[in-house]
Amino acid sequence: MEETLQVIIASLSWALLSTLLTFALAVPLSLMLARCNFRGKSVVSTLFSLPMVLPPTAVGFLLLQLLADDGWMGLDFNILFSWKAVIVACSVMSFPLVVRTARVSFESVDPQLEKVALTLGKSKWNVFCSVTFPLASKGLLAAAILGFTRALGEFGATVTIAGNIPGRTQTLASAIYSAQQGGRDGEATVLLVIALTVGFLAVFLTEWLSRPSSKERKRDA
C-alpha cells in the first residue's frame, strides 16, 4: 500500500510539473498560431502536432537520440532515466493537445475587441491580460486539465527515456503494467480505478467548461 501511495503521489507531482511547463510554452505558441499569419505556419503547426500521431515509443526514441550523452546534440544533460526524463516525456506528449485546445480558445475571442482596447491606449500586454486571456480562460483551463490528464497517463515515451524504476521513475501507467505483468491483479485494479476516476473527472470538467454560459445562450437565441 505504501508503494502504491508513493507511485500515486509521484505521478501526480510529475504530471503537475509537466503541465506547468507545457502550459507556459504552449500559450505563447497557440496565441501566435491563432493571431499571426506567416510563411510556414502550417509546417510549424504540423511539427508541434506530430507527437499526437506518432507512436509514443517513437517519440521516446527520438528524445533518447536527442538527449543521450552521445546523441545528436552531443551534450551531457544528465536527464535520462531520472524524474526529469519523466517530465520531459510527459511534456512532449501532452504539448500538442494543450496547444490545439488553447489555440481554439484564442480563436474564439473576437479580434475586434482587442483592436478596440488598443485604440484606448492599452499596450498589447495589457490587452492580452485584460481582454484576451479572460475571454479565453475557460478554454485554457480545459487545455491545462487535458494536458495534466495526458501527462498522468503517459507510458510509451516515458518508459523509453526514463525506464520503469520503482521508487525513482515509476509512474501510474508503468505501475499498472508492472503489476499486471507480475500477477498482482489487486494492485493493478486499485491503480486502474484511480486512473479511471481521474480521467473521468478530467473529461467531465472539460465538457462542463465547453458548455456555453447562460449569457451566451441568451445571446445566441
NUVO-703126 format. One line per field, with one value per residue: residue in one letter; z, x, y of N, C-alpha, C in turn. Coordinates in nm, 2 decimals, padded with zeros to 4 digits. Each point is the difference from the previous one (the first is absolute). Layout:
rest (A, ...)
n_c3 (Z, ...)
n_c1 (X, ...)
n_c2 (Y, ...)
ca_c3 (Z, ...)
ca_c1 (X, ...)
ca_c2 (Y, ...)
c_c3 (Z, ...)
c_c1 (X, ...)
c_c2 (Y, ...)
***
This chain:
rest (M, E, E, T, L, Q, V, I, I, A, S, L, S, W, A, L, L, S, T, L, L, T, F, A, L, A, V, P, L, S, L, M, L, A, R, C, N, F, R, G, K, S, V, V, S, T, L, F, S, L, P, M, V, L, P, P, T, A, V, G, F, L, L, L, Q, L, L, A, D, D, G, W, M, G, L, D, F, N, I, L, F, S, W, K, A, V, I, V, A, C, S, V, M, S, F, P, L, V, V, R, T, A, R, V, S, F, E, S, V, D, P, Q, L, E, K, V, A, L, T, L, G, K, S, K, W, N, V, F, C, S, V, T, F, P, L, A, S, K, G, L, L, A, A, A, I, L, G, F, T, R, A, L, G, E, F, G, A, T, V, T, I, A, G, N, I, P, G, R, T, Q, T, L, A, S, A, I, Y, S, A, Q, Q, G, G, R, D, G, E, A, T, V, L, L, V, I, A, L, T, V, G, F, L, A, V, F, L, T, E, W, L, S, R, P, S, S, K, E, R, K, R, D, A)
n_c3 (00.00, 00.08, -00.07, 00.00, 00.13, 00.01, -00.07, 00.07, 00.12, -00.03, -00.04, 00.11, 00.08, -00.07, 00.00, 00.12, 00.03, -00.06, 00.07, 00.11, -00.03, -00.03, 00.10, 00.07, -00.06, 00.03, 00.10, 00.00, -00.01, 00.08, 00.08, -00.03, 00.01, 00.11, 00.02, -00.02, -00.11, -00.02, -00.08, -00.03, 00.02, -00.11, -00.05, 00.06, -00.03, -00.11, 00.00, 00.06, -00.10, -00.04, 00.13, -00.05, -00.11, 00.06, -00.02, 00.12, -00.03, -00.12, 00.07, 00.08, -00.12, -00.06, 00.11, -00.01, -00.13, 00.04, 00.11, -00.07, 00.08, -00.08, 00.04, -00.07, 00.12, 00.04, 00.08, 00.12, -00.03, 00.02, -00.10, -00.09, 00.01, 00.00, 00.11, -00.03, -00.03, 00.12, 00.06, -00.05, 00.02, 00.12, 00.01, -00.06, 00.07, 00.11, -00.05, -00.10, 00.10, 00.08, -00.10, -00.05, 00.13, 00.04, -00.11, 00.01, 00.13, -00.04, -00.09, 00.11, 00.03, 00.00, -00.11, -00.03, 00.10, -00.05, -00.12, 00.05, 00.08, -00.12, -00.06, 00.11, -00.07, 00.00, 00.07, -00.09, 00.09, 00.01, -00.13, 00.00, 00.10, -00.06, -00.13, -00.06, 00.10, 00.06, -00.12, -00.01, 00.12, -00.03, -00.12, 00.05, 00.09, -00.10, -00.06, 00.11, 00.02, -00.13, 00.01, 00.12, -00.05, -00.11, 00.08, 00.07, -00.12, -00.01, -00.10, -00.13, -00.02, 00.11, -00.03, -00.12, 00.05, 00.07, -00.07, 00.07, 00.07, 00.08, 00.04, -00.14, -00.10, 00.09, -00.10, 00.01, -00.12, 00.03, 00.11, -00.07, -00.09, 00.10, 00.06, -00.12, -00.04, 00.12, -00.06, 00.03, -00.02, 00.13, -00.01, -00.11, 00.06, 00.11, -00.07, -00.05, 00.12, 00.05, -00.10, 00.01, 00.13, 00.00, -00.09, 00.07, 00.11, -00.06, -00.06, 00.12, 00.06, -00.10, 00.01, 00.13, -00.01, -00.09, 00.10, -00.09, 00.05, 00.11, 00.02, -00.03, 00.08, 00.09, -00.01, -00.01, 00.10)
n_c1 (00.08, 00.11, 00.04, -00.13, 00.00, 00.12, -00.04, -00.11, 00.07, 00.09, -00.10, -00.07, 00.11, 00.04, -00.12, 00.00, 00.13, -00.04, -00.11, 00.07, 00.10, -00.08, -00.07, 00.12, 00.03, -00.11, -00.02, 00.13, 00.03, -00.10, 00.04, 00.12, -00.03, -00.06, 00.11, 00.10, 00.02, 00.07, 00.11, -00.05, -00.11, -00.04, 00.13, 00.00, -00.12, 00.04, 00.11, -00.07, -00.07, 00.12, 00.03, -00.10, 00.07, 00.12, 00.05, -00.05, 00.02, -00.06, -00.09, -00.01, 00.01, -00.08, -00.07, 00.00, -00.02, -00.09, -00.04, 00.03, 00.10, -00.02, -00.10, -00.11, -00.03, 00.05, -00.11, 00.07, -00.13, 00.05, -00.08, 00.06, -00.11, -00.06, -00.04, 00.11, 00.04, -00.06, 00.04, 00.11, -00.01, -00.04, 00.09, 00.09, -00.05, 00.00, 00.11, -00.01, -00.04, 00.10, 00.09, -00.04, -00.01, 00.12, 00.04, -00.08, 00.05, 00.13, -00.02, -00.05, 00.11, -00.10, 00.08, -00.12, -00.03, 00.10, -00.05, -00.12, 00.05, 00.05, -00.11, -00.03, 00.11, -00.06, 00.10, 00.08, 00.09, -00.04, 00.00, 00.11, 00.05, -00.05, 00.03, 00.12, 00.09, -00.07, -00.01, 00.13, -00.03, -00.13, 00.03, 00.07, -00.10, -00.08, 00.08, 00.00, -00.13, -00.02, 00.08, -00.06, -00.12, 00.04, 00.06, -00.11, -00.06, 00.10, 00.04, -00.04, -00.01, -00.08, -00.05, 00.00, -00.03, -00.10, -00.04, 00.01, 00.07, -00.04, -00.07, 00.02, -00.03, -00.05, -00.08, -00.11, 00.03, 00.12, -00.05, -00.11, 00.09, 00.08, -00.10, -00.05, 00.12, 00.00, -00.12, 00.03, -00.11, 00.01, 00.14, 00.00, -00.10, 00.07, 00.11, -00.06, -00.06, 00.11, 00.06, -00.10, 00.01, 00.14, 00.00, -00.09, 00.06, 00.11, -00.06, -00.06, 00.11, 00.07, -00.09, 00.00, 00.14, -00.02, -00.08, -00.09, 00.04, -00.07, 00.10, 00.09, -00.08, -00.02, 00.13, 00.03, -00.08)
n_c2 (-00.12, -00.01, -00.10, -00.05, 00.04, -00.06, -00.11, 00.00, 00.02, -00.09, -00.08, 00.03, -00.01, -00.11, -00.04, 00.05, -00.05, -00.11, 00.00, 00.04, -00.09, -00.09, 00.04, 00.01, -00.12, -00.06, 00.08, 00.03, -00.13, -00.03, 00.10, -00.03, -00.12, 00.05, 00.08, -00.08, 00.06, -00.11, 00.01, -00.12, 00.08, -00.05, 00.03, 00.12, 00.02, -00.05, 00.07, 00.10, -00.04, -00.02, 00.04, 00.07, -00.01, 00.04, -00.12, -00.01, -00.13, 00.04, 00.07, -00.11, -00.07, 00.09, 00.00, -00.14, 00.01, 00.08, -00.07, -00.11, -00.04, -00.10, 00.07, 00.04, 00.04, -00.12, 00.02, 00.01, -00.03, -00.12, -00.03, -00.08, -00.08, 00.12, 00.06, 00.06, -00.13, -00.04, 00.11, -00.02, -00.13, 00.02, 00.09, -00.07, -00.10, 00.09, 00.05, -00.09, -00.08, 00.05, -00.01, -00.11, -00.04, 00.05, -00.05, -00.10, 00.01, 00.02, -00.09, -00.04, 00.07, 00.09, 00.00, 00.03, -00.08, -00.07, 00.02, -00.02, -00.10, -00.03, 00.03, -00.06, -00.04, -00.12, -00.05, -00.07, 00.02, 00.12, 00.01, -00.06, 00.07, 00.11, -00.04, -00.02, 00.01, 00.11, 00.05, -00.03, 00.05, -00.01, 00.04, 00.10, 00.01, -00.02, 00.09, 00.08, -00.02, 00.02, 00.11, 00.03, -00.02, 00.07, 00.09, 00.00, -00.01, 00.08, -00.08, 00.00, 00.13, -00.01, -00.12, 00.07, 00.12, -00.04, -00.10, -00.11, 00.09, -00.11, 00.10, 00.00, -00.08, -00.09, 00.00, 00.07, 00.05, 00.03, 00.05, 00.05, 00.04, 00.05, 00.05, 00.04, 00.04, 00.06, 00.00, 00.13, -00.08, -00.03, 00.01, -00.07, -00.07, 00.01, -00.02, -00.10, -00.03, 00.02, -00.07, -00.09, 00.02, 00.01, -00.10, -00.07, 00.04, -00.03, -00.11, -00.03, 00.04, -00.06, -00.10, 00.01, 00.01, -00.10, -00.02, 00.06, 00.12, 00.03, 00.09, -00.09, -00.09, 00.10, 00.03, -00.14, 00.00)
ca_c3 (00.00, 00.00, -00.14, -00.08, 00.03, -00.05, -00.15, -00.03, 00.03, -00.10, -00.13, 00.00, 00.00, -00.13, -00.09, 00.03, -00.05, -00.15, -00.05, 00.02, -00.10, -00.13, -00.01, -00.02, -00.14, -00.09, -00.01, -00.10, -00.14, -00.04, -00.03, -00.12, -00.10, -00.01, -00.03, -00.10, -00.13, -00.05, -00.09, 00.07, 00.12, 00.00, 00.03, 00.15, 00.06, -00.03, 00.08, 00.14, 00.01, -00.03, 00.10, 00.01, -00.10, 00.00, 00.11, 00.12, 00.00, -00.10, 00.06, 00.10, -00.06, -00.05, 00.12, 00.05, -00.09, 00.02, 00.13, 00.04, 00.00, -00.13, -00.10, -00.11, 00.05, 00.05, 00.13, 00.11, 00.07, 00.12, 00.01, -00.03, 00.11, 00.12, 00.01, -00.10, -00.12, 00.00, -00.03, -00.14, -00.08, 00.02, -00.06, -00.14, -00.05, 00.02, -00.06, -00.11, 00.04, 00.06, -00.10, -00.08, 00.08, 00.03, -00.13, -00.02, 00.10, -00.05, -00.13, 00.03, 00.05, -00.11, -00.01, 00.00, 00.14, 00.02, -00.07, 00.07, 00.11, -00.04, -00.04, 00.13, 00.06, 00.07, -00.07, -00.04, 00.12, 00.08, -00.07, 00.02, 00.14, 00.04, -00.09, -00.07, 00.10, 00.07, -00.09, -00.04, 00.13, 00.01, -00.09, 00.05, 00.11, -00.05, -00.06, 00.11, 00.05, -00.10, 00.00, 00.12, -00.01, -00.10, 00.06, 00.10, -00.06, -00.10, 00.03, -00.10, 00.00, 00.13, 00.04, -00.09, 00.05, 00.15, 00.05, 00.09, 00.12, 00.12, 00.10, -00.06, -00.12, -00.03, -00.01, 00.01, -00.12, 00.01, 00.11, -00.04, -00.09, 00.08, 00.09, -00.08, -00.05, 00.11, 00.06, 00.12, -00.06, 00.10, -00.01, -00.13, 00.00, 00.08, -00.08, -00.12, 00.05, 00.02, -00.13, -00.05, 00.08, -00.05, -00.14, -00.01, 00.06, -00.10, -00.11, 00.05, 00.02, -00.13, -00.06, 00.07, -00.04, -00.14, -00.01, 00.00, 00.12, -00.02, -00.08, -00.13, -00.06, -00.03, -00.11, -00.12, -00.03)
ca_c1 (-00.08, 00.08, 00.06, -00.10, -00.02, 00.12, -00.01, -00.11, 00.04, 00.11, -00.06, -00.08, 00.10, 00.07, -00.10, -00.02, 00.11, 00.00, -00.11, 00.04, 00.10, -00.07, -00.09, 00.08, 00.05, -00.11, -00.08, 00.05, -00.01, -00.13, -00.04, 00.06, -00.06, -00.14, -00.01, 00.10, 00.01, 00.14, 00.04, 00.04, -00.09, -00.05, 00.11, 00.02, -00.11, 00.01, 00.11, -00.03, -00.11, 00.05, -00.01, -00.14, -00.02, 00.11, -00.01, 00.08, 00.14, 00.08, 00.04, 00.10, 00.12, 00.05, 00.05, 00.12, 00.11, 00.02, 00.04, 00.11, 00.13, 00.06, -00.12, 00.01, 00.05, 00.14, 00.02, -00.04, -00.11, -00.02, -00.15, -00.06, -00.02, -00.02, -00.13, 00.00, -00.04, -00.14, -00.06, 00.03, -00.09, -00.14, -00.02, 00.00, -00.12, -00.12, 00.01, -00.09, -00.14, -00.02, 00.01, -00.12, -00.12, 00.02, -00.01, -00.15, -00.05, 00.03, -00.07, -00.14, 00.00, -00.02, 00.11, -00.05, 00.01, 00.14, 00.03, -00.06, 00.08, 00.13, -00.03, -00.02, 00.13, 00.06, 00.11, -00.04, 00.00, -00.12, -00.11, 00.00, -00.03, -00.13, -00.10, 00.01, 00.01, -00.12, -00.10, 00.04, 00.04, -00.06, 00.06, 00.13, -00.01, -00.03, 00.12, 00.09, -00.06, 00.03, 00.15, 00.03, -00.05, 00.09, 00.13, -00.02, -00.01, 00.11, 00.07, 00.10, 00.11, 00.06, 00.07, 00.11, 00.11, 00.01, 00.00, -00.11, 00.07, -00.08, 00.05, 00.08, -00.07, -00.12, -00.12, -00.13, -00.02, 00.10, -00.03, -00.10, 00.06, 00.09, -00.09, -00.07, 00.10, 00.04, -00.11, -00.06, -00.12, -00.07, 00.07, -00.03, -00.14, -00.01, 00.06, -00.09, -00.11, 00.05, 00.01, -00.13, -00.06, 00.06, -00.03, -00.14, -00.01, 00.07, -00.08, -00.12, 00.03, 00.02, -00.13, -00.07, 00.06, -00.03, -00.14, -00.02, -00.06, -00.14, 00.01, 00.03, -00.12, -00.10, 00.05, -00.02, -00.15)
ca_c2 (00.12, 00.12, 00.01, 00.05, 00.14, 00.08, 00.01, 00.10, 00.14, 00.04, 00.02, 00.13, 00.10, 00.01, 00.05, 00.14, 00.08, -00.01, 00.09, 00.13, 00.03, -00.01, 00.11, 00.13, 00.01, -00.02, 00.12, 00.10, -00.06, -00.01, 00.13, 00.03, -00.08, 00.05, 00.14, 00.04, -00.07, 00.01, -00.10, -00.12, -00.02, -00.14, -00.09, 00.01, -00.06, -00.15, -00.05, 00.00, -00.10, -00.14, -00.10, -00.05, -00.10, -00.10, -00.09, 00.06, -00.05, 00.07, 00.13, -00.03, -00.03, 00.13, 00.07, -00.07, 00.04, 00.14, 00.04, -00.09, 00.06, -00.01, 00.02, 00.10, 00.13, -00.02, 00.07, -00.08, 00.06, -00.08, 00.00, -00.14, -00.09, 00.08, 00.06, 00.10, -00.06, -00.02, 00.13, 00.03, -00.09, 00.04, 00.13, -00.02, -00.07, 00.08, 00.13, 00.02, 00.01, 00.13, 00.10, 00.00, 00.04, 00.14, 00.08, 00.01, 00.09, 00.13, 00.03, 00.03, 00.14, 00.09, 00.09, 00.14, 00.04, 00.03, 00.12, 00.11, 00.02, 00.06, 00.14, 00.07, 00.03, -00.11, -00.07, -00.14, -00.09, 00.04, -00.06, -00.15, -00.03, 00.05, -00.04, -00.13, -00.11, -00.03, -00.06, -00.14, -00.07, -00.13, -00.10, -00.02, -00.09, -00.13, -00.05, -00.05, -00.12, -00.10, -00.02, -00.07, -00.14, -00.07, -00.02, -00.10, -00.13, -00.03, -00.13, -00.05, 00.08, 00.01, -00.12, -00.01, 00.08, 00.00, -00.13, -00.03, -00.02, 00.03, 00.09, 00.10, 00.05, -00.07, 00.09, -00.08, -00.09, -00.11, -00.08, -00.09, -00.10, -00.09, -00.08, -00.10, -00.10, -00.08, -00.08, 00.07, 00.06, 00.09, 00.12, 00.05, 00.05, 00.13, 00.11, 00.02, 00.08, 00.14, 00.06, 00.02, 00.11, 00.13, 00.02, 00.04, 00.13, 00.09, 00.02, 00.06, 00.14, 00.07, 00.01, 00.11, 00.12, 00.03, 00.04, 00.14, 00.05, 00.04, 00.12, -00.04, -00.06, 00.11, 00.08, -00.07, -00.01)
c_c3 (00.00, -00.13, -00.09, 00.02, -00.05, -00.15, -00.03, 00.02, -00.10, -00.14, -00.01, 00.00, -00.13, -00.10, 00.02, -00.05, -00.15, -00.06, 00.01, -00.11, -00.14, -00.02, -00.02, -00.15, -00.10, -00.02, -00.10, -00.14, -00.05, -00.04, -00.13, -00.12, -00.03, -00.06, -00.12, -00.13, -00.05, -00.08, 00.08, 00.12, 00.00, 00.04, 00.15, 00.07, -00.01, 00.09, 00.14, 00.03, -00.02, 00.11, 00.02, -00.09, -00.01, 00.12, 00.12, 00.01, -00.10, 00.05, 00.11, -00.06, -00.05, 00.12, 00.05, -00.09, 00.02, 00.13, 00.05, 00.00, -00.13, -00.11, -00.09, 00.05, 00.06, 00.13, 00.11, 00.09, 00.14, 00.03, 00.00, 00.13, 00.14, 00.00, -00.11, -00.14, -00.01, -00.04, -00.15, -00.09, 00.01, -00.06, -00.16, -00.05, 00.02, -00.06, -00.12, 00.04, 00.07, -00.10, -00.08, 00.07, 00.03, -00.13, -00.03, 00.09, -00.05, -00.12, 00.03, 00.06, -00.12, -00.01, 00.00, 00.14, 00.04, -00.07, 00.07, 00.12, -00.03, -00.03, 00.13, 00.07, 00.08, -00.08, -00.03, 00.12, 00.09, -00.07, 00.02, 00.14, 00.03, -00.09, -00.05, 00.10, 00.07, -00.09, -00.04, 00.12, 00.01, -00.09, 00.04, 00.12, -00.05, -00.07, 00.11, 00.06, -00.09, 00.00, 00.12, -00.01, -00.10, 00.06, 00.11, -00.06, -00.10, 00.04, -00.10, 00.00, 00.13, 00.03, -00.09, 00.05, 00.15, 00.06, 00.09, 00.13, 00.12, 00.10, -00.06, -00.12, -00.03, 00.01, 00.02, -00.11, 00.00, 00.12, -00.03, -00.09, 00.08, 00.08, -00.08, -00.05, 00.12, 00.07, 00.12, -00.05, 00.09, 00.00, -00.13, 00.00, 00.08, -00.08, -00.12, 00.04, 00.02, -00.13, -00.07, 00.06, -00.05, -00.14, -00.01, 00.05, -00.10, -00.12, 00.03, 00.01, -00.13, -00.07, 00.06, -00.04, -00.14, -00.02, 00.00, 00.13, -00.04, -00.08, -00.15, -00.07, -00.03, -00.12, -00.13, -00.03, -00.06)
c_c1 (00.09, 00.07, -00.10, -00.03, 00.11, -00.01, -00.11, 00.05, 00.11, -00.06, -00.08, 00.10, 00.06, -00.10, -00.03, 00.11, 00.01, -00.11, 00.04, 00.10, -00.07, -00.09, 00.07, 00.05, -00.11, -00.08, 00.05, 00.00, -00.14, -00.06, 00.06, -00.07, -00.15, -00.01, 00.09, 00.00, 00.14, 00.03, 00.04, -00.08, -00.05, 00.10, 00.03, -00.11, 00.00, 00.12, -00.03, -00.11, 00.04, -00.01, -00.14, -00.02, 00.11, -00.02, 00.08, 00.14, 00.09, 00.04, 00.10, 00.13, 00.07, 00.06, 00.13, 00.12, 00.04, 00.08, 00.12, 00.13, 00.07, -00.11, 00.03, 00.05, 00.13, 00.02, -00.05, -00.10, -00.03, -00.15, -00.05, -00.01, 00.00, -00.14, -00.01, -00.04, -00.15, -00.07, 00.02, -00.09, -00.15, -00.03, -00.01, -00.12, -00.13, 00.00, -00.09, -00.15, -00.03, 00.00, -00.13, -00.13, 00.01, -00.01, -00.15, -00.06, 00.03, -00.07, -00.15, -00.02, -00.01, 00.12, -00.04, 00.01, 00.14, 00.04, -00.06, 00.08, 00.13, -00.03, -00.02, 00.14, 00.06, 00.11, -00.05, 00.00, -00.12, -00.13, -00.01, -00.05, -00.15, -00.11, 00.01, 00.00, -00.13, -00.11, 00.03, 00.03, -00.06, 00.06, 00.15, 00.01, -00.03, 00.13, 00.10, -00.04, 00.03, 00.15, 00.04, -00.03, 00.08, 00.13, -00.01, -00.01, 00.11, 00.07, 00.12, 00.13, 00.08, 00.08, 00.13, 00.12, 00.02, 00.00, -00.13, 00.06, -00.08, 00.06, 00.08, -00.07, -00.13, -00.12, -00.13, -00.02, 00.10, -00.02, -00.11, 00.05, 00.08, -00.09, -00.07, 00.10, 00.05, -00.11, -00.06, -00.12, -00.07, 00.06, -00.03, -00.14, -00.01, 00.06, -00.09, -00.12, 00.04, 00.02, -00.13, -00.07, 00.05, -00.04, -00.15, -00.02, 00.05, -00.09, -00.13, 00.02, 00.02, -00.13, -00.08, 00.05, -00.04, -00.15, -00.01, -00.07, -00.15, -00.01, 00.02, -00.12, -00.10, 00.04, -00.02, -00.15, -00.05)
c_c2 (00.13, 00.02, 00.06, 00.15, 00.09, 00.02, 00.11, 00.14, 00.04, 00.03, 00.13, 00.12, 00.03, 00.05, 00.14, 00.09, 00.00, 00.10, 00.15, 00.04, 00.00, 00.13, 00.13, 00.01, -00.01, 00.13, 00.10, -00.06, -00.01, 00.14, 00.05, -00.07, 00.05, 00.14, 00.05, -00.08, 00.02, -00.12, -00.12, -00.03, -00.15, -00.10, 00.00, -00.07, -00.15, -00.06, -00.02, -00.10, -00.14, -00.10, -00.06, -00.12, -00.11, -00.10, 00.06, -00.06, 00.06, 00.14, -00.02, -00.03, 00.13, 00.08, -00.06, 00.04, 00.14, 00.03, -00.09, 00.07, 00.00, 00.02, 00.11, 00.14, -00.01, 00.06, -00.10, 00.07, -00.06, -00.01, -00.14, -00.08, 00.06, 00.06, 00.12, -00.05, -00.02, 00.13, 00.04, -00.08, 00.04, 00.14, -00.01, -00.06, 00.07, 00.13, 00.02, 00.02, 00.13, 00.12, 00.01, 00.05, 00.15, 00.08, 00.02, 00.10, 00.15, 00.04, 00.03, 00.14, 00.09, 00.10, 00.15, 00.05, 00.04, 00.13, 00.13, 00.04, 00.07, 00.15, 00.08, 00.03, -00.11, -00.06, -00.14, -00.09, 00.03, -00.06, -00.15, -00.03, 00.04, -00.04, -00.15, -00.12, -00.03, -00.07, -00.14, -00.09, -00.14, -00.10, -00.03, -00.09, -00.14, -00.06, -00.05, -00.13, -00.12, -00.04, -00.08, -00.15, -00.08, -00.03, -00.12, -00.14, -00.04, -00.12, -00.02, 00.09, 00.01, -00.12, -00.02, 00.09, 00.01, -00.14, -00.02, -00.05, 00.03, 00.09, 00.11, 00.06, -00.07, 00.09, -00.09, -00.10, -00.12, -00.09, -00.10, -00.12, -00.10, -00.09, -00.11, -00.11, -00.09, -00.08, 00.06, 00.07, 00.10, 00.14, 00.07, 00.06, 00.13, 00.11, 00.03, 00.08, 00.15, 00.07, 00.03, 00.11, 00.13, 00.03, 00.05, 00.14, 00.11, 00.02, 00.07, 00.15, 00.07, 00.01, 00.11, 00.14, 00.04, 00.04, 00.15, 00.05, 00.05, 00.13, -00.03, -00.06, 00.10, 00.08, -00.07, -00.02, 00.13)
***
